């Protein structure tokens, strides 16, 4: 039996539409059926913590507590095995708490973990000692942000990683205990994962011991969850006492050190006698379409990396109002409109933009046109913006 999943439709776009629509309908249903109003104060606490060497107090067998530490980040062998629904490559296996001699030799070519690191991460066999690898810059974060937000009786725990179900439950329960003093107050504590930065998984101590994918991906050792619980309890205590918290060490700014393997745009060209934005494939003359039809236009274009149009759009469908006023009706934010960029050959400086519009059932009958926006780079010049338009057509 395979656990690998796929969408509900052979086409990835249609699968995305179907699943997204189902999620939207359920979200609207929950919103419309909500009965509890959030009331009360709004507050928050935020701190940075060095998870590579955090002192943590944990319960000791037989009673009492003992002091332990988190570790510099490291990925285990089972990390490379992948998950049940997304397996990795080679001979890596989940549940591996010993490692493999061959892969240890490969690992040591990058960075051999110290004895202290090996002992700290046990029973995880270290495959990638990311917390101690610093060339060309840190391979994994040491300083992480944690944050607690309160909106009335809703408390949001912002965590920079993926908590397993039981790890999340233990964190929520611990924070709720602090906030309510053990009383049965109506307080909703939820976790917002992958917040502000990313530090892989967080498992329980028991899940860490068996070293499946999630345990091998828990970076800071077996006491990672205990560290989160300890520090979130501090934030929760400061929140209810209305006390400030220490901001903690600032994470390093490594933007200037980033390395990109993406080659820059060399130049953009069009065939002789043509211009950027010209239609190479236009709509048929005097074309009429109905709702549900696909309208497709191909433009002579340029590499979209010249301008990502973050505050704009690569494509827009306009409707004619009056005699000469074109008004935007749909753009590439709309699921019905697709912008598909391609080159005729791998090393060609020419490119095409195919704009596809699946006419929605809600579309207003009228006269329409499709426009394309882009930016082209000359060999020795600057980036120049252009636009192009299809011929007008009718939606009946």
N, C-alpha and C positions, 0 to 999 in steps of 0.2 A: 504494500500500500504506500502510495506517495503522499507526502504532506505538502508538496509544492502547490502553490495557489496561482490562479490566473483570473482574469476578469470575467464578467458575465457575458461578454460579447467578444467575438474574434478580433474586432478592431479596437485598438487601445483607446482611441478617442471616444468611441461609443461606450466602452466599458467605464471610462472616467465619467461620462455624462450620466450614465445609469446609476452608478454608485453615489456620485455627488448629489443627484436628485433625491435619492433615498435618504441620505443623511440630512439634506435640507428639509425634507418633509417631516422627518422625525424631530428635528430641531424646532421647527415651527409648531409642531404638535405639543412638545414639551413647554415651549414658551406660552402658548395659548392656554394650556391647562395648569400653569403654575398658580399656586394658591398662597404661597408664603411671601410676604413682602420683607425685603431687607431694610432694617431700620437700625439706627444707632451710629456710633462713631466710625470714622475712617482713619486708619493709621497704618504704619508700616515700620519695620526695622530691617536693616541691610548691613551685611558685613562681608569682608574678604577674609579668607582663612588659608593658611599654608597647609594643605593636606599631605604634604610629603613628610611632615614631622610633627604631627599633632598629638599631644598627650591626651589620652582617653582613659577614663575610669570605667571599668566593666565589672559586672558581677563575677565573683569567684566561686568556684565549686565549694560547697560546704559553708557558704555564707561570707559576707563582707564583700569588699571590692579590691581590685588590683589595678595598677597603672600599666597601660600598654601604649604603643605608638602606632600611628599609621606609617606607611612606607612611601618612598619615592615610587612614582607610577611604573607599572610593568604589565605587559600582556602575557598571558599564559599560552601554553601549547594548544589547549582546547579552543582558544580564540580563533586560531587558523582553521579549525575544523568547521567553523560556521555553525548555523543553527539547523534544526530538523527541516525547516521549510526553506532554508537557503544554505545548503552545504558548501564547504570550502573545497580546496583542491589538495592534491597529493595524498599522503597517508596520515594526515592529522585526524585525531578522533576526539570526540567529546568524552569527558570523564578521565582524561589523561592527567594523572598527578605525578608522573615520573619523568616525562620528556623522552626525547629520542637523541641518541648519540650523534647521528649525522646532522640533524637540525641544530644541535647545540654547537657543532663546529661551524655551521653556517652563521649562526647567531653571533658567535665570538668574533667573526670577521667584522661585524658591525660594532658590537660592544659586549664585552663579557661582564656579567653582573658581579658585583662584589659579594663576598661571603655574607656580609651583613644584609645585603639586599635579598639574597637567596633565603636566608633564615627568616627575615621579616615577612616575606611573601608566602612562606609555606602554608599549606601544602601545594601551592601553585608553583609548577616548574616554569621558570622565566624563559619565554621565547624572545621577547623584545623588551629590553631594559629602557623603555622610553623615558622614564623620569630622570635617567642619568645620561641621556644622549642629548648633546647640545649643539651639534653641527648639522646644518648651517645655523640652526637655532633650536630651541627646545622642542622635542618631539611630542611632549604631552604637558599640559598645564600642571603647575604645582599650586598656584594661588587660585582659589575658586570663590565665586560669589554665592552667598545664600541670602534668602530674603523671605520675610513673612509679611503678608498683606492682610489687613482686616477691613471688611466692608460690612458693618453691622454684625450679624451672626454668621457671616461667611468668612472663613479664614483660608487664605491661599498660601501654600508653601512652595516657593519657587526654588527648584533644585536644578543643578547643572548636569543632569544625567538621566539615565533610564532606570527607574526603580522596579524591581520585580514586585509581583502582587503582594507577597508577604512582607517584603522590606518596606513597601509603601504603607501597608497597614500598621506596622509597628511604629513607623515614624508618625503617622497621623494620630494613633492612640496616645503616644507619649506627649505630643504637643497638646492634644485635647485635655489630657490629665492636668497639665500645667495651667492651661487657660481657664478651666472650670473648677479646679481644686477638687476634682473627683465628684463634683455634684452633677446631677443629670440635667445640665443646662442644654437648651436646644442650640447647639453650635455645629456648623457644618465645616469640617476641615477637609480640604481637597489638595491634591498635589498637581502643580504645573511643572511638567518635566521639560528637559532640554531648554532651560531658561538661562539666558545671558551668556552662557558658554556651554561646552560639551565635554564631558569626562567619562564617556562610555557608560557601563552598567554599575548598579549598586545592588548587591544581593545580601541576604541574611548570612550570618556566620555559618549556619548549617549548609546553605546552598553553596557557599564558597568552598566548603570542605570537599564537596563531590566534584568540583571543577568541570562542570559542563560549560557551554559557551559563555553564559552570563557570568559565572564565577571567574572564569579565566579573563573576562573583560572588566572585572572589578579592579580598578587600577591600584588603589592605595592599600591593598592587603586585606586580611580577614576582618579587621575591625573598622572597615570603611563605614558601614551602616551605624555602628555604635558612635562613631565620630559625628555623623550627621545628627543623630538623635540628641547627643550631648549638646551640640552647638545650637540646634534649633530650640531646645528647651531653654537655653540662655536667652535667645531672641524672644521667645514667648514670654518668659519671665519679665524681661525688660518692657515688653509691650503692655502687659497688664499693670505694671508698676509705673508706667509712663516715664521710664528712665532711658537715657541715651545709651548707645553701645559704641564700643571702639570700632572705627571703620576698618581697621586691619591693614595689612600690607597691600600696597597697590600692585596689581599684575603688571608685568612688563609690557611696554608698547613695542611690538615687533613688526609693525607695518612696513617700516623702511627696510627690513631684512627679508621680506617675502620674495620668493623665487617663483617665476612663472615659466612653465614649459610651453606655453602657448606662443607661437610665433606672431609677431606683429603683422598687421595688414601691409603688404608691399605696395600694391596699387590696385585700382579698379579701372576697367575699360569697358567700352561697348563696341560693337561692330562699326566699321567705317560708315559714316553718313547717318548714324543714329545717336540718340541721346539717352542719358539716364532718365528713367521714368516713362520711356516710350512703351507702348503695348506691343509685345511680340505676338500675343494671342488675345484678341479682343472678343467681346460678346458679339454674336451675330447681329447684322444690321436689322433695326426695327424689331429686336427680340422681345418676346413676351414670355414671362415665367409665372408660375403659380406657387402658392405656398407649399413648402416641402421640396421644391426643386433646388438643385445646386447650380450656382452661378460661379464660373471660374474664369479668371483673367490672369495672364502672365505678363509681367513687366520686366524690362531690362533694368537690372538693379545693381547693388553694390553690397559689400560685406556689411552685415548688420552690426558688427563689432565697432565700426567707425563711430556709431552713436547708438546706444542701446535704447534710445527713446524712452528713458525712464519716466519722464514727465510728459510723454507724448504717446504716439501710436505709430505702428508700421502700416496700418491699414484702417480704412474707414469706409463705411457705406453711407452715402448721402442721399437724401430724398429731396426732390424739387418742390419748393413751395412758391406759389405765384408763378411768374414768368421766368425769373432769373435768379432766384435765391436758393442755394443749396444748403441744406441743414444736416449735420451729422445725425445718423440714426443708430448705427452700430459701429463699434471699433474693436480692436483686437483684445479687449477685455471681455467681450461677449463670446460665449461658447460657440455661437453659430458662425463666427468668422475666424478663419484660419490663415495665418501667414506662414508660407512654406518657402524657405530659401534654399537654393541649390546652385552648384556650378556645373557647366557642361562637361568639364574635365577637371581632374584633381588639381593640377597646377595652373589652371586657367585663371586669368585676371577678370574674366567675365563672370557674371552671375545672373540668376533669374529669381524673381519673387513671384510665386504663385499665390494668388489671393482667392480663397474659396469661401463662398457665402451660402450656407444652407438656409434658405428663406424660412424664417419661423412662421408658425401658424398664426402668431399674433401680429405679423407684419401688416402695416397699413398699405392698402392698395395705392399705387402711384408710380411716378417716374423716379428711377434710382440711377446712381452711378457708383463705381468703386474707385477709390483713390489709394495710392501707395505713397508713403513717405520714406525717404532714406537719406543716406549720406555717403558720398564717394570720395575716395582718396586718390589724388594725383601722385605721380611718381616723385616729383620734386615740389609739390605744392601742398596746400593745406586741405583739410576736409571741407567739402562743399555739399550743402544740403540740396535735395531735389524733391520733386513730387511729380506724379503722373496720374492720369485719369483714364478710365475706360469710357467707352461710348455710353450714352444713356440707354436704359432699357425699362420695360414696364413690368410691374408686378400687379397682376390682375386679381 
